[in-house]
Amino acid sequence: MQKTIIIGNIGQGAQFKEGASGSFLTFTVAVNERWKKDGETKERTTWYNCVYNFKADVLAPYLTRGTQVYLEGKLNPKIYTDGRGMNQIDMQFTVREIQLVGAAKREEPALAPAPAAAPISAGVPVAAGEDSEDLPF
C-alpha cells in the first residue's frame, strides 16, 4: 500500500467535473520547502495536480486559492516531454482524505460543471494568467 501525506496551499481552485464514474474535483496544491545552506535561506515549491472523488459537490466551495490543506492519498508521477523537448514530471495526486488546515481570505466561488468529456489537465499546474509571484503563500 502506498500512502503519501502533503500539506500545502491550494493554487488553482477546485473545478467540479462529471465523468463516466461520477463527479470529481481537480485542483492544484503547492508545497513550499525552506532550508538554510551556508547561511542563506533557500526555497523550493513543488506543485501537485490533485483529483478527489468523494462528496465533490460539498467540498468544492471550500477549496479556493490560498487555502491550506492536509491531504492523504497516492502519488502518481508522470513523465512527459514539453513543447521545448524537455522532460518534465507531472505530480498527479489521487486524494483519499482531505482536511482544511487554514482559512484563506476568499470570495465565494462560482463553480460551473465542466463538460463530461473534459480531460484532467496535466503538465503546467498554474492556470493561464496566474503568476506564481501572486500566490498568497
RAMOKA-V265832 format. One record per pair of residues at least 12 apart in sequence whose C-alpha atoms are under 10 Angstrom apart, sorted by the first residue. I is the first residue (numbers start at 1). GAP is how many residues later the second one is. D is the distance in Angstrom with one decimal. If there is no record, write none. Layout:
i = <I I>
gap = <GAP GAP>
d = <D D>
This chain:
i = <1 2 2 2 3 3 3 3 3 3 4 4 4 4 4 4 4 4 4 5 5 5 5 5 5 5 5 5 6 6 6 6 6 6 6 6 6 6 6 7 7 7 7 7 7 7 7 7 7 7 7 7 8 8 8 8 8 8 8 8 8 8 8 8 8 8 8 8 8 8 8 9 9 9 9 9 9 9 9 9 9 9 9 9 9 9 9 9 9 9 9 9 10 10 10 10 10 10 10 10 10 10 10 10 10 10 10 10 10 10 10 11 11 11 11 11 11 11 11 11 11 11 11 11 11 11 11 11 11 11 11 11 11 12 12 12 12 12 12 12 12 12 12 12 12 12 12 12 13 13 13 13 13 13 13 13 13 13 13 13 13 13 13 13 14 14 14 14 14 14 14 14 14 14 14 14 14 14 14 14 15 15 15 15 15 15 15 15 15 15 15 15 15 15 15 16 16 16 16 16 16 16 16 16 16 16 16 17 17 17 17 17 17 17 17 17 17 17 17 17 18 18 18 18 18 18 18 19 19 19 19 19 19 20 20 21 22 22 22 22 23 23 23 23 23 23 23 23 24 24 24 24 24 24 24 24 25 25 25 25 25 25 25 25 25 25 25 25 25 25 26 26 26 26 26 26 26 26 26 26 26 26 26 27 27 27 27 27 27 27 27 27 27 27 27 27 27 28 28 28 28 28 28 28 28 28 28 28 28 28 28 29 29 29 29 29 29 29 29 29 29 29 29 29 29 29 30 30 30 30 30 30 30 30 30 30 30 30 30 31 31 31 31 31 31 31 32 32 32 32 32 33 33 45 46 47 47 47 47 47 47 48 48 48 48 48 48 48 48 48 48 48 48 49 49 49 49 49 49 49 49 49 49 49 49 49 49 49 50 50 50 50 50 50 50 50 50 50 50 51 51 51 51 51 51 51 52 52 52 52 52 52 52 53 53 53 53 54 54 54 54 57 57 59 59 60 60 60 61 61 61 61 61 62 62 62 62 62 62 63 63 63 63 63 64 64 64 64 64 64 64 65 65 65 65 65 65 65 66 66 66 66 66 66 66 66 67 67 67 67 67 67 67 67 67 68 68 68 68 68 68 68 69 69 69 69 69 69 70 70 70 70 70 70 71 71 71 71 71 71 71 71 71 72 72 72 72 72 72 72 73 73 73 73 73 73 74 74 74 74 74 75 75 75 75 75 76 76 76 76 76 77 77 77 77 77 78 78 78 78 78 79 79 80 80 81 82 82 88 88 89 89 89 90 90 90 90 90 91 91 91 92 92 104 105>
gap = <73 71 72 73 69 70 71 72 92 93 67 68 69 70 71 89 90 91 92 65 66 67 68 69 70 90 92 93 23 24 25 42 63 64 65 66 67 87 92 22 23 24 25 61 62 63 64 65 91 92 93 94 20 21 22 23 24 25 37 38 39 40 58 59 60 61 62 63 93 94 129 19 20 21 22 23 38 54 55 56 57 58 59 60 61 91 92 93 95 126 127 128 17 18 19 20 21 37 38 40 53 54 55 56 57 58 59 94 125 126 127 16 17 18 19 20 36 37 38 52 53 54 55 56 57 114 115 116 119 121 124 125 126 14 15 16 17 18 37 51 52 53 54 113 114 115 118 123 12 13 14 15 16 47 48 49 50 51 52 53 54 96 98 114 12 13 14 36 37 38 42 45 46 47 48 49 50 51 95 97 12 13 36 41 42 45 46 48 49 95 96 97 98 99 105 36 37 40 41 43 44 45 95 96 97 98 99 36 39 40 94 95 96 97 98 99 100 101 102 103 38 95 96 97 98 99 100 95 96 97 98 99 100 96 97 32 31 32 34 94 29 30 31 32 33 34 90 93 27 28 29 30 31 32 33 36 25 26 27 28 29 30 31 32 34 35 38 70 88 95 23 24 25 26 27 30 34 37 67 68 69 94 95 21 22 23 24 25 33 36 37 38 66 93 94 98 99 19 20 21 22 23 35 36 37 63 64 65 97 98 99 16 17 18 19 20 21 36 37 38 39 40 42 64 96 97 14 15 16 17 18 19 36 38 39 95 96 105 107 13 14 15 16 17 37 106 12 13 14 15 105 12 13 87 45 43 44 45 77 78 79 27 28 29 42 43 44 45 46 74 75 76 77 26 27 28 41 42 43 44 45 71 72 73 74 75 76 77 21 23 24 25 41 42 43 44 45 70 75 22 41 42 43 44 45 69 21 41 42 43 44 45 46 41 42 43 44 41 42 43 44 54 56 39 41 49 50 51 46 47 48 49 50 38 41 42 44 46 47 37 40 41 43 46 39 40 41 42 43 44 45 39 40 41 42 44 70 71 36 37 38 39 40 69 70 71 33 34 35 36 37 38 39 69 70 31 32 33 34 35 36 69 29 30 31 32 33 34 27 28 29 30 31 32 22 23 24 25 26 27 28 29 30 21 22 23 24 25 26 27 20 21 22 23 24 25 18 19 20 21 22 16 17 18 19 20 14 15 16 17 18 12 13 14 15 16 12 13 14 44 45 12 44 42 43 42 41 42 35 36 33 34 35 31 32 33 34 35 31 32 34 30 31 32 31>
d = <9.1 7.9 6.1 8.0 6.7 5.5 5.6 7.9 10.0 9.4 8.1 5.7 5.4 5.7 6.5 8.8 9.7 9.3 9.9 7.3 5.6 4.6 6.7 8.5 9.2 9.5 9.5 9.9 9.0 9.4 7.4 9.4 8.2 6.0 5.3 6.7 8.7 9.7 9.9 8.5 8.5 6.6 9.0 7.2 5.7 4.5 6.3 9.0 9.9 9.5 9.8 8.5 9.6 5.9 5.4 4.5 7.1 10.0 9.7 9.4 9.2 9.5 9.0 8.3 5.5 5.7 6.8 8.4 9.1 9.8 9.2 8.4 5.3 5.3 6.7 8.7 9.7 9.5 9.1 7.4 5.3 5.4 4.3 6.1 8.9 9.9 9.4 8.9 9.4 9.2 8.7 7.3 7.2 5.8 4.5 6.4 9.2 9.6 9.6 9.9 6.8 6.3 4.9 5.1 5.4 6.4 7.2 9.6 9.4 9.7 9.7 7.4 5.2 5.4 6.3 9.9 8.5 9.4 9.7 9.3 7.7 5.0 6.2 8.3 9.7 8.3 7.1 8.7 9.3 8.9 7.3 9.0 9.6 8.9 5.6 5.2 7.5 9.4 9.3 8.9 7.3 5.8 8.7 7.6 6.5 6.5 8.8 9.9 9.5 8.1 5.5 7.0 8.9 8.4 8.8 8.9 5.7 4.4 5.1 8.5 9.0 8.7 9.6 9.7 5.5 4.6 7.8 9.2 9.3 9.5 9.2 8.8 5.7 7.7 8.4 5.5 6.5 8.5 9.2 8.2 6.4 9.9 9.7 9.4 9.9 7.3 9.5 9.1 9.7 10.0 6.8 7.9 7.6 7.7 9.9 9.7 10.0 7.0 7.1 9.8 6.9 9.7 6.9 7.0 5.4 6.5 9.7 9.8 8.7 9.4 9.9 8.6 5.5 5.1 7.0 6.7 9.0 7.7 9.2 9.1 9.9 7.1 6.9 7.0 4.9 8.0 8.4 9.6 8.6 5.2 6.9 8.3 9.2 7.6 8.8 9.4 7.9 9.6 9.6 9.5 9.0 6.5 8.3 8.3 6.5 7.8 9.3 9.1 6.9 5.6 4.4 7.1 7.9 5.3 8.0 9.3 8.0 5.6 5.1 6.5 8.8 9.2 5.7 8.2 8.8 7.1 9.5 9.9 10.0 9.6 7.2 5.5 4.7 6.6 9.1 9.4 9.3 9.9 9.9 9.6 9.9 7.2 8.7 8.4 6.1 5.3 6.8 8.6 9.5 7.9 8.9 9.3 9.9 9.7 9.7 8.7 10.0 6.8 5.5 4.7 5.7 8.8 9.7 9.9 9.0 9.8 9.3 9.3 6.3 7.8 9.4 9.9 8.3 5.7 5.2 6.8 7.2 9.0 9.1 9.3 8.7 8.3 9.5 9.5 8.7 9.7 9.9 6.3 5.7 4.6 6.5 9.2 9.3 9.4 10.0 9.3 9.8 9.5 8.9 8.3 5.5 5.3 6.5 8.1 9.8 9.6 5.8 4.5 6.6 8.9 8.4 6.3 8.3 9.9 8.4 8.4 6.8 9.0 8.9 6.7 8.6 8.9 9.9 9.2 7.5 4.9 5.8 6.3 9.8 10.0 9.9 9.9 7.4 9.8 9.8 9.7 7.5 6.0 4.8 5.9 8.5 8.9 8.2 7.4 8.6 9.1 6.4 9.7 9.5 9.6 9.9 9.3 8.5 6.0 4.7 5.9 6.6 9.4 9.8 9.8 7.9 6.4 5.1 5.9 9.0 8.5 9.5 8.9 6.4 5.1 7.0 8.5 8.6 8.7 7.8 8.0 9.9 9.1 8.0 8.8 9.8 9.6 9.7 9.4 9.9 8.6 9.9 7.9 9.6 7.0 5.9 8.1 7.7 8.2 9.0 9.6 9.2 8.6 8.4 8.4 9.9 9.7 9.8 9.1 9.5 7.9 9.3 7.0 8.4 8.7 7.4 7.7 9.0 7.5 9.6 10.0 8.1 8.2 9.0 8.0 5.5 7.8 8.1 7.1 5.8 7.0 7.4 7.8 6.1 5.4 4.8 8.2 8.4 9.1 9.5 8.8 6.3 5.3 4.8 6.6 7.5 9.3 6.9 5.7 4.7 5.0 6.9 9.1 8.1 5.8 5.1 6.4 6.3 9.4 9.2 9.4 6.4 7.6 5.8 4.7 6.6 8.9 9.8 9.0 8.4 5.9 5.7 5.1 6.6 9.0 6.8 5.5 4.4 4.8 6.6 8.9 8.5 5.7 5.2 6.6 7.7 7.0 6.0 4.6 6.5 8.7 8.4 6.5 5.0 5.9 7.4 6.4 5.6 4.6 5.4 7.8 5.1 6.6 7.1 9.0 9.1 8.8 9.3 9.3 8.0 9.4 8.1 9.5 7.8 9.5 9.6 7.6 9.6 10.0 6.5 5.4 7.8 8.4 8.8 8.5 9.2 8.0 9.4 8.7 9.6>
